[in-house]
Amino acid sequence: MRATLNKYGHAFLLGLQSNLIYRWTFGVRSAFSLCNLAVVFILWGAAFAGSPTINGFTFHETLTYFVVLFALQFLVGAFNEDYQVSEEIRNGLINQFLLKPINYYAYRLSIFASARVVSGAIVLIPLAIAIPVLRHSLTLHFVPWRWLLAIPATAMAGAIQFTLAYCFGLLTFWFLEIQGFVILSMAVETILGGQMFPLDLLPHRLYQVAEVLPFYYQMYFPAAILTGRIDHLGALRGLLIQAVWVGLLLSLGYLLWRRGLRRYTAVGG
């Protein structure tokens, strides 16, 4: 166990050093994301102009939801992990993992975790700028059970984000180019992950459908716990479904890896 922890701990440290080289890229991305918050402020301000509440939530509560979502995107979002996996397959760089006692999924997960540490730290800068400006418009629920449940919800949201990207990257075993799959997934995730609007604004039947899909648990679910859009029973039920999706996606990733290796021809690397 100690040897395994040391092995992937070194992978994490190498990933940390590599991602620190691109810290300015993360910084610029997070700075430009402030523009998205400004657009959210303007659009939802107009939406609430004719009504003090929408679906039982005020403008301040809705704005808080998008600020929390903004932070979560940098803490658990998978930015380009699918393309990295795809490139390593196409260029033959995975050959080294086939000859060594290294689990490729665990290695990529370590790199993903190191990138999220860097981007999560850098996102504090735009938040430090935005929160003082918006502090009178934010209403975060400081309820102990919400913060307690938000920790595993956020961790599993990161696992779902990464494993989905990993599975899309593994499609390179069958397809030369995966960009179409990734773009389609991003479009669906943007809508069903609550990034365009809180999912509780959907009609009840559509919300029930979204609630059983993995996209719901990538961003919306932990944000909804923290911002009071889900009660404690809904949060506990959601954690169970989220854990099931983590297990299913891990199984899918394992299956794609094993089947893909049967088709793989080791060249380059």
C-alpha positions in Angstrom: 0.0 0.0 0.0 2.8 2.4 0.9 4.6 1.6 -2.4 1.4 2.3 -4.3 0.8 5.6 -2.5 4.5 6.6 -3.1 4.2 5.7 -6.8 1.1 7.8 -7.5 2.3 10.4 -5.1 5.3 11.0 -7.3 3.0 11.2 -10.4 0.9 13.8 -8.5 4.1 15.9 -7.7 5.3 15.6 -11.3 1.9 16.8 -12.5 2.0 19.6 -10.0 5.3 20.8 -11.3 4.1 20.5 -14.9 0.9 22.4 -14.3 2.7 25.2 -12.4 4.4 25.9 -15.7 1.0 26.8 -17.2 -0.2 28.7 -14.1 -0.6 31.9 -16.3 -2.9 29.9 -18.6 -5.1 29.0 -15.6 -4.9 32.6 -14.4 -6.0 34.1 -17.7 -8.8 31.6 -18.0 -10.1 32.3 -14.5 -9.8 36.1 -15.1 -11.8 35.9 -18.3 -14.4 33.8 -16.4 -15.2 37.0 -14.5 -16.8 38.2 -17.7 -19.2 35.2 -17.4 -20.2 36.3 -13.9 -20.8 39.8 -15.2 -23.1 38.4 -17.9 -24.9 36.3 -15.3 -25.4 39.3 -13.1 -26.9 41.3 -16.0 -29.1 38.6 -17.5 -30.5 37.2 -14.3 -31.0 40.8 -13.0 -33.2 41.4 -16.0 -35.0 38.1 -15.4 -35.8 39.0 -11.8 -36.8 42.5 -12.7 -40.5 41.6 -13.1 -40.6 39.2 -10.1 -38.9 39.0 -6.7 -38.6 35.2 -6.9 -38.4 32.6 -9.6 -39.3 29.0 -8.6 -39.1 30.1 -5.0 -35.5 31.5 -5.2 -34.5 35.2 -5.1 -32.0 36.9 -7.4 -29.4 36.9 -4.6 -29.7 33.1 -4.1 -29.5 32.5 -7.9 -26.4 34.7 -8.2 -24.8 32.8 -5.3 -25.5 29.6 -7.1 -23.5 30.8 -10.2 -20.6 32.1 -8.0 -20.4 28.6 -6.4 -20.6 27.0 -9.8 -17.8 29.2 -11.0 -15.5 28.0 -8.2 -16.5 24.3 -8.7 -15.5 24.5 -12.4 -11.9 25.1 -11.5 -11.9 22.7 -8.5 -13.4 19.6 -10.3 -13.8 20.5 -14.0 -12.0 18.3 -16.5 -10.7 20.8 -19.0 -8.7 18.7 -21.5 -8.1 15.3 -20.0 -9.9 13.6 -22.8 -7.6 15.1 -25.4 -4.5 14.2 -23.3 -5.6 10.5 -23.1 -6.3 10.6 -26.8 -2.9 12.0 -27.7 -1.1 9.5 -25.6 -2.9 6.6 -27.4 -2.4 8.1 -30.9 1.3 8.9 -30.3 2.1 5.5 -28.7 3.0 7.1 -25.4 0.9 4.6 -23.5 3.4 1.9 -24.4 5.4 2.8 -21.3 2.4 2.0 -19.1 1.9 -1.4 -20.7 5.4 -2.4 -19.7 5.5 -1.1 -16.1 3.4 -1.9 -13.0 1.4 1.4 -13.3 -2.3 1.6 -13.6 -3.0 4.1 -16.4 -6.3 5.3 -14.9 -4.7 6.0 -11.5 -1.8 7.8 -13.2 -4.1 10.1 -15.2 -6.2 10.7 -12.1 -3.1 11.8 -10.2 -2.3 14.2 -13.0 -5.9 15.5 -13.0 -5.8 16.0 -9.2 -2.6 18.0 -9.4 -4.1 20.2 -12.1 -7.1 20.9 -10.0 -4.9 21.9 -7.1 -3.3 24.5 -9.3 -6.4 25.8 -10.9 -8.3 25.7 -7.6 -5.7 27.9 -6.0 -5.5 30.3 -8.9 -9.3 30.8 -9.0 -9.1 32.3 -5.5 -7.7 35.5 -7.2 -10.8 36.3 -9.3 -13.0 35.3 -6.4 -11.1 37.7 -4.2 -12.0 40.4 -6.7 -15.6 39.3 -7.3 -16.8 38.6 -3.8 -16.2 42.0 -2.3 -18.1 43.6 -5.2 -20.9 41.1 -4.9 -20.9 40.5 -1.2 -24.3 42.3 -0.7 -25.8 40.1 -3.4 -24.6 36.7 -2.0 -26.6 34.5 0.4 -24.5 31.4 1.1 -26.1 28.9 3.5 -23.7 28.3 6.3 -25.5 25.1 7.5 -23.1 22.4 8.9 -24.8 19.5 7.3 -24.7 21.1 3.9 -20.9 21.7 4.1 -20.5 18.1 5.4 -22.4 16.6 2.5 -20.9 18.9 0.0 -17.4 17.4 0.6 -18.1 13.9 -0.7 -20.5 15.4 -3.4 -17.7 17.6 -4.7 -15.1 14.7 -4.6 -17.4 12.4 -6.5 -18.3 15.2 -8.9 -14.6 15.4 -9.8 -14.4 11.6 -10.2 -17.4 11.7 -12.6 -15.9 14.6 -14.5 -12.5 12.9 -14.9 -13.8 9.4 -15.6 -16.2 10.6 -18.3 -13.3 12.5 -20.0 -11.1 9.4 -19.6 -13.7 7.2 -21.3 -14.0 9.7 -24.2 -10.2 9.7 -24.5 -10.2 5.9 -24.7 -12.5 6.1 -27.8 -9.3 6.8 -29.7 -8.8 3.1 -29.8 -11.7 2.9 -32.2 -11.8 6.4 -33.7 -9.0 8.5 -35.0 -10.7 11.8 -34.0 -12.8 12.2 -30.8 -13.5 15.9 -31.1 -17.1 15.4 -32.2 -17.9 13.2 -29.2 -16.3 15.7 -26.8 -18.1 18.7 -28.2 -21.5 16.8 -28.0 -20.7 15.9 -24.4 -19.8 19.4 -23.5 -23.1 20.7 -25.1 -25.2 18.2 -23.1 -23.2 18.9 -19.9 -23.7 22.6 -20.2 -27.4 22.2 -20.3 -28.0 19.1 -18.1 -25.2 20.1 -15.7 -26.8 23.3 -14.6 -24.2 25.6 -16.1 -26.7 27.6 -18.2 -29.5 27.8 -15.6 -30.3 26.0 -12.3 -31.9 22.7 -13.2 -34.8 23.1 -10.7 -36.2 25.6 -13.2 -36.9 22.7 -15.6 -40.4 21.3 -15.8 -40.8 18.6 -13.1 -40.7 15.6 -15.5 -37.6 16.9 -17.2 -36.0 17.6 -13.9 -36.7 14.0 -12.8 -35.0 12.7 -16.0 -31.9 15.0 -15.5 -31.7 13.8 -11.9 -30.8 10.2 -12.9 -28.1 11.2 -15.5 -24.4 11.7 -14.6 -24.3 15.3 -15.9 -26.6 16.3 -13.0 -23.9 15.3 -10.5 -20.9 16.9 -12.3 -21.6 20.5 -11.2 -25.2 21.2 -10.3 -25.5 18.7 -7.4 -22.7 20.0 -5.1 -23.6 23.6 -6.0 -27.3 22.9 -5.2 -26.3 21.5 -1.8 -24.2 24.5 -0.8 -26.8 27.0 -2.0 -29.9 25.5 -0.4 -31.6 24.3 -3.6 -31.8 20.7 -2.3 -33.0 19.5 1.2 -31.2 17.0 3.3 -33.2 14.0 2.0 -32.6 15.0 -1.6 -28.9 15.4 -0.8 -28.6 12.0 0.7 -30.5 10.4 -2.1 -28.3 12.2 -4.6 -25.1 11.1 -2.9 -26.3 7.5 -3.3 -27.1 7.9 -7.0 -23.8 9.8 -7.5 -21.8 6.9 -6.0 -23.6 4.5 -8.3 -22.6 6.6 -11.3 -19.0 6.7 -10.1 -19.0 2.9 -10.0 -20.7 2.5 -13.4 -18.2 4.9 -15.1 -15.2 3.2 -13.5 -16.5 -0.1 -14.8 -17.0 1.4 -18.3 -13.5 2.9 -18.2 -12.1 -0.5 -17.3 -14.1 -2.2 -20.0 -13.0 0.3 -22.7 -9.4 0.0 -21.6 -9.4 -3.8 -21.8 -11.2 -3.9 -25.1 -9.2 -1.1 -26.6 -5.9 -2.8 -25.8 -7.0 -5.8 -27.9 -7.2 -3.4 -30.9 -4.1 -1.4 -30.1 -1.0 -1.7 -32.2 2.0 -0.5 -30.2 4.0 1.9 -32.3 6.1 4.9 -31.4 6.5 5.9 -27.8 
